[in-house]
Structures are given as C-alpha cells and as structure tokens.
Amino acid sequence: MTCSKLKKNVKMFSFIPTHNSLTGVMTDHRLASLGDAFVNLVYSLALSDKNGRPSGAKVKGSLLAEGLRRAGLRPYAPSSMTSHELADAAEALIVYAWLHGHITLEESVAMLEKDDDPAEALSRLLEKIVERIKLS
C-alpha cells in the first residue's frame, strides 16, 4: 500500500485527532486504547508470518515500555508516567502514525518480524515513526 493510499485514513475516519507534539500523542488515552488493539494485531500478524501459521498474541506492556525507552522517547513522556502508562504511550504513538498515513500496516509487521528481540523491534518501529511524523 502506498502512502498516498494510506493518507485516505485521515479522511476515512472522522475521529482522528491531530496533535502538535509527541507528548500530546503519547498522553492521549483514547488513542492508547485503539493503539492497544492495533499493536496486538500487528504483533499477531508478525508472529503468524514468522511461524507460518495464524496466531493471536498480546504484546506485554513491559516490552512496549522498554521499546519506548530504547527509542529515546522517555523524555517526551511526563516524568510521573508508570511503565504501564509508557506502554500506553507507545501504543498511542504507533496507531497515530498509522491513522495519519506515516506508516503502513505492512511496514509495521515487517519491522516487528525482523528482530528476534521484540523490545528492539518495537524500538526500531517507534524510531521510524518519530522520524516520519516530525513532531517535537
């Protein structure tokens, strides 16, 4: 899927929020809720493709929080955030990028498949997202 086709998500879904900062995205609880489902789908697809059979999986919050830290995004989150809230922040950021057409589902799956360390794979995905959305 090309980015131009994906950009249609912005028009297709009327609920898509726009934020001016990474902190705004990462503290959006509603985005985090949607992001939870999206990240689990991406992760399940990556595992299914890697293992050659369909499977469903949930991403542990500790992996998401560690991926966010490794990506250097901890300074953009309020200092009082718990590990669980950091995981929510990662989920919010990932689904925000997809909704705004900065990354495709296919790219996300491919990035999670590349690394045997899930936290490292999530870190690389988050780094790619931040590089593309260009929020401060």
Rosetta blueprint (number, residue, H / E / L):
1 M L
2 T L
3 C H
4 S H
5 K H
6 L H
7 K L
8 K H
9 N H
10 V H
11 K H
12 M H
13 F L
14 S L
15 F L
16 I L
17 P L
18 T L
19 H L
20 N L
21 S L
22 L H
23 T H
24 G H
25 V H
26 M H
27 T L
28 D L
29 H H
30 R H
31 L H
32 A H
33 S H
34 L H
35 G H
36 D H
37 A H
38 F H
39 V H
40 N H
41 L H
42 V H
43 Y H
44 S H
45 L H
46 A H
47 L H
48 S H
49 D H
50 K H
51 N H
52 G L
53 R L
54 P L
55 S L
56 G L
57 A L
58 K L
59 V L
60 K L
61 G H
62 S H
63 L H
64 L H
65 A H
66 E H
67 G H
68 L H
69 R H
70 R H
71 A L
72 G L
73 L L
74 R H
75 P H
76 Y H
77 A L
78 P L
79 S L
80 S L
81 M L
82 T L
83 S H
84 H H
85 E H
86 L H
87 A H
88 D H
89 A H
90 A H
91 E H
92 A H
93 L H
94 I H
95 V H
96 Y H
97 A H
98 W H
99 L H
100 H L
101 G L
102 H L
103 I L
104 T L
105 L H
106 E H
107 E H
108 S H
109 V H
110 A H
111 M H
112 L H
113 E H
114 K H
115 D L
116 D L
117 D L
118 P H
119 A H
120 E H
121 A H
122 L H
123 S H
124 R H
125 L H
126 L H
127 E H
128 K H
129 I H
130 V H
131 E H
132 R H
133 I H
134 K L
135 L L
136 S L
